[in-house]
Amino acid sequence: MRILITGTSSGIGKGIAEKFLSEGHCVTGFDRKEATIQHTAYTHIRMDIRDKAHFPALEPFDIVINNAGVQNEEDIDVNLKGTIAITETYAIHPGIRAVLMIGSASGHNGSEFPEYVASKGGVLSYAKNVALRIARYGATCNSLDFGGVLTELNKPVMEDKALWNQIMDVTPLKRWMTVEETADWAYFMTVTNRFCTGQNILIDGLEAGNAHFVWPE
């Protein structure tokens, strides 16, 4: 199948791209940075997902995965508006099989920077909107909303023992996801899954659900 993935030069996006390539699919990656994947079935296009006027004309994709994102003053424009632009341009057509949004646990619990939380909350709602519109094609759309993932971006807390201990104190599974695990989820939700759609799937080691029941012993 033909797969489009945004943000493939590092982290989760790169991991997802490598997973699909290992399974024999053709992958096109969009990123503002240079390619870091070398594979005969991989095509890299350097571009800004906010720049809709310069989106390239491409053959239809079977699967579109919106992963590209930032955590700065561009949150709304990149994470939300860019995701919408990519999806509306490349994913809404009769041949589409699946659309996947990489959301965030913060879209559920509000626990991060204000603009970032707002952008990811918008992505979660937009996933439901897309699911309703592409259902007529027999296609699915969901968001995978990860908590902590072991990426370069998260090194400031991963390498700070005090901060890391605080995180582990509120994470019942006592670890974070690997990039490989995120890729397995992305592959499952777009290739294996054919019926679950319109869902925002929270995957955070139970950090958000770490409630404490208080009752006399």
N, C-alpha and C positions, 0 to 999 in steps of 0.2 A: 504494500500500500504506500501511498504518497502522504508523508507526514510533514506538517509545518509546526515548528517549535520556535517560540521567541525567547531570546536571552540564553543562547546556547554556548557562550564563550566561557562560562564558569558555573560552578555551583549546581543547583538542582536542574537547571535547563540543560547543561552539558551532560549530566548523569542520565537524564531522560533520553536525550538524543543518542547517547551511546547504547542505551538499552534497546531502542528501536532498531538501530543499526545492527546490533548483535543478533536480532531476531529476523534479519533479512529484509527490512523495509528501507525505502528511500526517504531520506530526511533532508528538508530544507531548513536552515537555521537563519533567523534574523538576529542581529546584534549590532550595537554601536561599536563594539570592539572587534579586533581581528579574530579570525578563526583559530581555535585551539584543537579542533578535531580534524584528523587526516584520515579520510575513508573514501573509497571510490563511489559509495552511494550517498555521500554527504555533499550538499551544496550550501555554501555560506554566502549570505548577502549582508553587507554592512549597511545598516540603515537605522533611522530613528523612527520608532513606531508612532510617534506623535506627528510625523510629517506625511500625512495622508496624501497630499498632492503629488508626492513622489513615490508612492507605492508601486512596485513593479507589477506588470501584468504577467500572471503565471497560470499554468494549467491547474485545473481544480484539484484540491487536496481531499483525501479521504478523512483525515483527522487533523484538527487544529488544536494546538496546546498553547495557551497563553501563560507564559511563565515570566516574561520580562517584567522587572519591577525595580524600584528604587526606594530609598528611605531618606528623603531630603525634601527640599522645597518644591520638587517636581512631582511629588507623590500623586496628586490628583490627575495631573496631565499624563503621566506615564502609566501608572498602575491602573487607573480607571479609564480615562479617555483613550489611551493608547490601546488598551485591551478591547474596548468597544470598536475602535477603528479597524483593528486587525480582523476581528470576528465578522463585522459587517461586510468587509471587503472579501475575505477568503473563505468564510465558513457557512454562509447562508445560501445553499444551493442544493438541488435535488440529489447530488451524488455524495453528500456529506454523510459520514458514518458516526462521528463523535466529535464533540467539542469539550475541551477540558480547561477549566480555569484553575490556576494555582492561587488559591486565596491565602488566608492566614487565620490562625487561631484568634488573633486580635480582632478579626471581623466579627467574632462571636462574643468576646468578653471585653472589648474596648481597652485592653491593657497594653497600650503602646503610645507612640507619638500621635497627636490629634489628627494631622493630615493623613498619616499612614493608615490609621484605624478607619477614617472616613473613606479612604480610597478602597480598602479591602472590603469594608461593609458594602460598598457599592458593587464591587465585583460579585459578592455573594448574591445580591439581588439580581444583578444582570444575568447570572448563570441561569436563574429560574426563568427569566424572560426569554432567553435563547432556547431553553429546553421546550418551552411552549411553542415556539415558532418553528423549530426543526423537527418536532415530533411527527409532522405530516410526511416527512421523508424517512421515517423509521429510525431516526438518529437520536442520540442521547447528548445531554449536556449536564455536567456536574462541576462542582468545585471541590478540590482537595485542599483542606485548610489546616496546614501543618503548624505545629508548635515549634519547639526547638529542633533544628537540623544542624548537623556537624558540617558547616561550610566555612570558607574563609571569612565571609561577612560577619560571622558570629564569634570570631576569635577574641574580640575584646572582653567577652564574658567567659568564654571557654578557657582562656588562659589566666583568668583572675580567680584564684582559689576561693577567696571569700565570696565573690559573686556567684561562682559556680555552685558552691555549697548551699547558698540561699535558693538557687533554682532547684537543686536536687531535693531540698527540704519540702518543696511543694509539688514535686513530680513523683507520683506513686511508683512508676516503673523505674525510677532512678537512673534514667539515661535519656539521651536524645536520639532521634532518628539518624541513620546514615543516608547519604545521598542515594546509595543503591536501593534503600528501602523506599524512598520517595519515587524512584524510577519504576520499581515494581508496582506500586500503587497506580501510577499514571498508565502503565501498560495494561494493567487489569481493568481499569475503569473505561478505557477507550477501545480495547481489543476484545477482551473476554466478556466484559459486561455488555449486555444488549437490552436490559430492561430497567435498570435503575437510572432515573433521570430527574433532573430538577432538584437535586439534593446538594446540600452543603455539608460535606463530610469532615468532621473535626477529628484530627489525628494528632494528639498532643501528649500521649502517655498519661492521660487523665489529669493533667495539670489544671485545666479549667473546671473539671468535675470533682476536684479534691475537697468535697464537703465533709464536715465533721459532725457526726450525729452525737448530740449531748443528751445523756439520760442517766439516771441513778444506776449504779452497778448493783 
